Amino acid sequence: MQHPTPQNATELTSSPHDTVVIGAGVVGMACALELARRGRRVLVLDRSRVGSGASYGNAGWLTPSLAFPLAQPGYAVKATRWMLDPESPFYIRPSLSPSFLRWLGVFLWSSRRSTFAANAPALVGLCRWSVDAWEAIAAQEGPDFGFDRRGLVMLVETEKGRESALRSAEYTGSLGIAYEWWDAQRVRAEEPIVTGTQIGAVFYPRDGHCVPNLAVDRLRHEARRAGVVVVEDCAVEDAVVENGRVRTLRTQRGDIEAREVILAAGFWSAGIGRRLGLNIPMRAAKGYSLQFNRGQVHPTRSICLGERKVTVTPHRDRLRLAGTLEIVGDDLSVNARRVGAIERAARSLLALPQERAEPQPWAGLRPCLADGMPAIGRSPHHQNLWLAIGHQMTGLKCAPATARLLAELMAGEKPTFDPGPFDPKRCCG
Ligand SMILES: Cc1cc2nc3c(=O)[nH]c(=O)nc-3n(C[C@H](O)[C@H](O)[C@H](O)COP(=O)(O)OP(=O)(O)OC[C@H]3O[C@@H](n4cnc5c(N)ncnc54)[C@H](O)[C@@H]3O)c2cc1C
C-alpha cells in the first residue's frame, strides 16, 4: 500500500492524519512499521533526522542475557561509591530539583530485589522476542544492518566477578537464556583479541548484535515500503488537548491534527509530555561510544568487560567500544575522563587497534523512567495518546516487541506480552 508523501506544509496540515508518531528513533520507527503493516496510515515526525538520537551510536547489542531494568539490586550502594569516582562507569549527578529528587527516590525504591524480580522477566521476554524479530528482518531482502548472532562473551577478571556473572547467568538461565562457562584458555582460543588476565567468561550463544544506525535505516526502509510517511526537521512544540483527547500537535511546520498519537521521543518525551499534560519522571543516562578501524585481530563475538562495564562490538569493518552511565538532564557534553577510562579499560584486556576510526566519541542519552522500566500503553489521561518511552539500556533490543505490544493494545487485541509491567499508569501521572 503506497501513501503520498506530504510535499509541502499545506499537505501536512490540511487534513487530520490517522496515526502520528512523535520521534523517529528505533522505538518510533518500529511502532510506525508495525502499525502500517496492520493497515494504519502513519505519519512520523522528528525534530531532526531519523535515528539521530540515542538510537544512532549505541553498542548495537541484541542481548536477552542483559535485558535488565536500570534499577537493580545493589545499585544504591554502588551509586554512592561511584559518585565519588570521576572515572566510574555509573554516576548520578546530584541536584536539589524536586523532579530529580522524586526520580531518585523511585529509582532507589525500585532497586529492591522484589521489584527487580517482578520486572526483569518481562523485559527479558520482550527482548527475546525482539531478537528473533530482528533476525527475521535480516533474513529478508533489504539493506544490510550488520545483524549477527554469534553470541556474547562476558569476561570475568576476579573470583568475585565470577560469582556475580554466574549468579546473573543462572538467573537468566531460569528464564530460558542459554549459557556456558569458558575457562581462560578457552577464551583466548575462541577470541585471540583477549590478552589480559581474565579468569574466564560466561558465554551466551544466542545473543546478537548489529550496527545501530543501520538498523534504524532498515526500519525506515521497511516503513516506507509499508506506506509510512516520515517528516524530518519537524519538532512538536506544543499541543492542544480537549476533553481527554489530543486534538492538535503544534509543530515547527504548522498545526497537525491526528486521530491517534504515539509519543516515542526518547529522553525528550518528558518535555513533550508536559505540553500534553503528563508528568513523566524521566532522566537521561548518558553514555559514550568510540569506533576503531578493524585491526589484525578482530573478535567474532561481542565481548563485555563485565567488571568494568565496557562493551565491545565487532562490526564488519569497525570495532565499537561503549560504556558509562551518567544520570543527567539534557546534556550531551563529553566527559573526556570517563571516555578515557572506557578506552583504558578495553586496552588493559584486549589487543585494540591503535587508531580510532573517528576521533570524536559519540554521546547519547538513554531515556530512563524512575523505575527503570519502559512505559508502553495508553496515557493515563488521554483516550488517543499512546506511550512507547523509557527504554533506558534496551531500546534497540526491545523495539520490535514494544511495537507489537503497543499495536495490539491500540487494536484492543489480546496482547502477546503481559502489559502490566509496562503500564504507563504506574509512573506517568
Ligand atoms: C552508550 C549507549 C549504549 C547503548 N547500547 C545499547 C545496546 O547495545 N542495545 C540496546 O538495546 N540499547 C542500547 N542503548 C540504549 C538505546 O540506545 C536506547 O534505549 C534507544 O536508542 C532509545 O530509542 P528511542 O527511539 O526511544 O529514543 P531516541 O533514539 O533518542 O529517539 C528519539 C527521537 O525523538 C526525536 N525528538 C525529540 N524531541 C522531539 C520533538 N519535540 N518533536 C519531534 N521529535 C522529537 C529525536 O530527534 C529522536 O530522533 C545504548 C545507549 C547508549 C547511550
The ligand as a Gaussian input file, in Angstrom:
#p B3LYP/6-31G(d) Opt

LIG

0 1
 C       26.308000       4.369000      25.007000
 C       24.986000       3.679000      24.804000
 C       24.954000       2.315000      24.510000
 C       23.736000       1.662000      24.352000
 N       23.734000       0.351000      23.962000
 C       22.556000      -0.262000      23.712000
 C       22.539000      -1.594000      23.214000
 O       23.586000      -2.198000      22.974000
 N       21.336000      -2.184000      22.984000
 C       20.150000      -1.532000      23.239000
 O       19.091000      -2.130000      23.066000
 N       20.144000      -0.260000      23.691000
 C       21.321000       0.384000      23.910000
 N       21.325000       1.684000      24.343000
 C       20.028000       2.317000      24.610000
 C       19.347000       2.708000      23.312000
 O       20.228000       3.495000      22.544000
 C       18.053000       3.472000      23.644000
 O       17.274000       2.716000      24.542000
 C       17.238000       3.699000      22.382000
 O       18.025000       4.269000      21.365000
 C       16.045000       4.596000      22.670000
 O       15.349000       4.765000      21.471000
 P       14.192000       5.817000      21.328000
 O       13.658000       5.666000      19.956000
 O       13.271000       5.700000      22.482000
 O       14.909000       7.250000      21.521000
 P       15.871000       8.065000      20.542000
 O       16.693000       7.182000      19.689000
 O       16.598000       9.047000      21.390000
 O       14.868000       8.805000      19.577000
 C       14.056000       9.864000      19.992000
 C       13.760000      10.713000      18.757000
 O       12.806000      11.728000      19.131000
 C       13.131000      12.909000      18.418000
 N       12.553000      14.055000      19.092000
 C       12.939000      14.630000      20.261000
 N       12.169000      15.704000      20.538000
 C       11.260000      15.800000      19.531000
 C       10.215000      16.715000      19.261000
 N        9.937000      17.735000      20.085000
 N        9.483000      16.544000      18.128000
 C        9.745000      15.524000      17.287000
 N       10.751000      14.629000      17.510000
 C       11.491000      14.755000      18.623000
 C       14.659000      12.913000      18.431000
 O       15.173000      13.738000      17.395000
 C       14.989000      11.439000      18.230000
 O       15.168000      11.114000      16.870000
 C       22.524000       2.369000      24.494000
 C       22.547000       3.747000      24.733000
 C       23.767000       4.399000      24.890000
 C       23.775000       5.889000      25.137000

